Amino acid sequence: MGNTVVLNQTKQVEQLLSRIVEQITRYLNETTIEQMQAECAGDRHYYEGVLADLRRLAVYGEEGVDACHIVLQEEPFRKAAAEQALYKIYHSCVAEFFTPKRDLWYEDSRSAYTGRHSIKLRQPAPPSLQQLLHAIEADFQTMREELEFYETDYRTKMIQSQ
């Protein structure tokens, strides 16, 4: 892939991740478990787990934004460093969103083909949480489409260089 393509992908991912981190952080700062239960009576442990997974996504997202920012500031642009950053972002952010560690939500792949939201919660949850996941899903989907290439290409390059 050419330098211009990788440069543009890095800029796009930085913007998308910044927006995602802002939305998640706002939700985490404004929401308590008690508010979630008042909105939708549910399992406290489930809500704690969802909030913990969102915190993890926010931290990984901030790290990804920082990595993009550093790569974009370097002169000359280092394509290899950008590809490595995008590979890590794909795995720590995008893959983590669509297949979270605790499996508290999942991607319904059939919904993706119908144009509906594909992220489904495993238990009943407050509408505010559902709205957040739906709001960030489109940006994660865009990143996934842009970065899926790095799933195989970067790993192949690393194996060949050894």
C-alpha positions as CSV (number, residue, x, y, z in Angstrom):
1,M,0.0,0.0,0.0
2,G,1.3,3.5,-0.8
3,N,2.3,6.1,1.7
4,T,-0.7,8.3,0.8
5,V,-3.2,5.5,1.5
6,V,-1.7,4.6,4.8
7,L,-1.4,8.3,5.8
8,N,-5.1,8.9,5.0
9,Q,-6.1,5.8,6.9
10,T,-4.1,7.0,9.9
11,K,-5.8,10.4,9.8
12,Q,-9.3,8.8,9.4
13,V,-8.7,6.3,12.2
14,E,-7.5,9.1,14.5
15,Q,-10.6,11.1,13.9
16,L,-13.0,8.1,14.3
17,L,-11.3,6.9,17.5
18,S,-11.3,10.4,18.9
19,R,-15.0,10.7,18.4
20,I,-15.6,7.2,19.9
21,V,-13.5,7.9,22.9
22,E,-15.3,11.2,23.5
23,Q,-18.7,9.5,23.4
24,I,-17.6,6.6,25.7
25,T,-15.9,8.9,28.1
26,R,-19.0,11.2,28.3
27,Y,-21.2,8.2,29.0
28,L,-18.8,6.8,31.7
29,N,-18.5,10.2,33.4
30,E,-22.3,10.8,33.4
31,T,-23.6,7.4,34.2
32,T,-23.7,5.4,37.5
33,I,-24.9,1.9,38.1
34,E,-27.8,3.3,40.1
35,Q,-28.9,5.4,37.1
36,M,-28.7,2.4,34.9
37,Q,-30.8,0.4,37.2
38,A,-33.3,3.2,37.5
39,E,-33.5,3.4,33.7
40,C,-33.8,-0.4,33.4
41,A,-33.9,-2.7,36.4
42,G,-31.2,-5.3,35.7
43,D,-28.3,-7.4,36.9
44,R,-25.8,-5.1,38.8
45,H,-22.9,-7.4,38.0
46,Y,-23.8,-7.3,34.3
47,Y,-23.9,-3.5,34.3
48,E,-20.5,-3.5,36.2
49,G,-19.0,-5.7,33.5
50,V,-20.4,-3.6,30.7
51,L,-19.0,-0.4,32.2
52,A,-15.6,-2.1,32.7
53,D,-15.5,-3.2,29.1
54,L,-16.4,0.3,28.0
55,R,-13.5,1.7,30.2
56,R,-11.2,-0.8,28.5
57,L,-12.3,0.4,25.1
58,A,-11.8,4.0,26.1
59,V,-8.3,3.4,27.3
60,Y,-7.4,1.4,24.2
61,G,-9.0,4.1,22.1
62,E,-7.0,6.8,23.8
63,E,-3.8,4.9,23.2
64,G,-4.7,4.4,19.6
65,V,-5.4,8.2,19.1
66,D,-2.0,8.9,20.7
67,A,-0.3,6.4,18.5
68,C,-1.9,8.0,15.4
69,H,-1.0,11.5,16.5
70,I,2.6,10.6,17.1
71,V,2.9,8.8,13.7
72,L,1.2,11.8,11.9
73,Q,3.6,14.3,13.6
74,E,6.8,12.5,12.4
75,E,8.6,13.9,9.4
76,P,9.1,12.2,7.1
77,F,6.0,10.0,7.4
78,R,7.0,6.5,8.5
79,K,4.7,4.0,6.7
80,A,5.9,1.0,8.7
81,A,5.2,2.7,12.0
82,A,1.7,3.8,10.8
83,E,0.9,0.2,9.7
84,Q,2.0,-1.2,13.0
85,A,-0.1,1.4,14.9
86,L,-3.1,0.5,12.7
87,Y,-2.6,-3.2,13.2
88,K,-2.6,-2.7,17.0
89,I,-5.7,-0.4,16.8
90,Y,-7.5,-3.1,14.8
91,H,-6.9,-5.7,17.4
92,S,-7.2,-3.7,20.6
93,C,-10.1,-1.5,19.6
94,V,-12.1,-2.8,16.6
95,A,-11.9,-6.5,17.5
96,E,-12.5,-5.8,21.1
97,F,-15.7,-3.8,20.3
98,F,-17.1,-6.5,18.1
99,T,-16.0,-9.4,20.3
100,P,-15.6,-8.1,23.8
101,K,-13.5,-10.0,26.3
102,R,-16.3,-10.7,28.7
103,D,-18.8,-11.5,25.9
104,L,-21.4,-9.2,27.5
105,W,-22.6,-8.1,24.0
106,Y,-22.1,-9.7,20.6
107,E,-22.3,-8.9,16.9
108,D,-25.4,-10.3,15.2
109,S,-23.9,-10.7,11.7
110,R,-27.3,-11.1,10.1
111,S,-28.3,-7.7,11.3
112,A,-25.3,-6.1,9.6
113,Y,-26.6,-7.2,6.2
114,T,-30.1,-5.7,6.8
115,G,-28.7,-2.3,7.7
116,R,-29.8,-2.6,11.3
117,H,-27.6,-2.3,14.3
118,S,-25.6,-5.5,14.7
119,I,-24.5,-5.1,18.4
120,K,-26.8,-7.0,20.7
121,L,-26.6,-7.0,24.5
122,R,-26.9,-10.4,26.2
123,Q,-29.2,-9.0,29.0
124,P,-31.7,-6.3,29.2
125,A,-30.0,-2.9,29.5
126,P,-30.9,0.8,29.7
127,P,-31.8,2.6,26.5
128,S,-28.9,5.0,27.2
129,L,-26.4,2.1,26.9
130,Q,-28.0,0.8,23.8
131,Q,-27.9,4.3,22.3
132,L,-24.2,4.6,23.0
133,L,-23.4,1.2,21.5
134,H,-25.4,2.1,18.4
135,A,-23.8,5.5,18.1
136,I,-20.3,4.2,18.2
137,E,-21.0,1.1,16.1
138,A,-20.9,2.9,12.7
139,D,-17.5,4.4,13.4
140,F,-16.2,1.0,14.5
141,Q,-17.6,-0.6,11.4
142,T,-15.9,2.0,9.2
143,M,-12.6,1.3,10.9
144,R,-13.1,-2.4,10.5
145,E,-13.7,-2.1,6.8
146,E,-10.6,0.2,6.5
147,L,-8.3,-1.9,8.6
148,E,-9.2,-5.5,8.0
149,F,-6.4,-5.6,5.5
150,Y,-3.9,-5.3,8.4
151,E,-5.3,-8.5,10.0
152,T,-3.4,-10.5,7.4
153,D,-1.0,-8.2,5.6
154,Y,0.9,-7.0,8.7
155,R,1.2,-10.4,10.2
156,T,2.5,-11.8,6.8
157,K,5.1,-9.0,6.6
158,M,6.3,-9.8,10.1
159,I,6.6,-13.5,9.4
160,Q,8.5,-12.8,6.2
161,S,10.9,-10.5,7.9
162,Q,12.0,-13.1,10.4
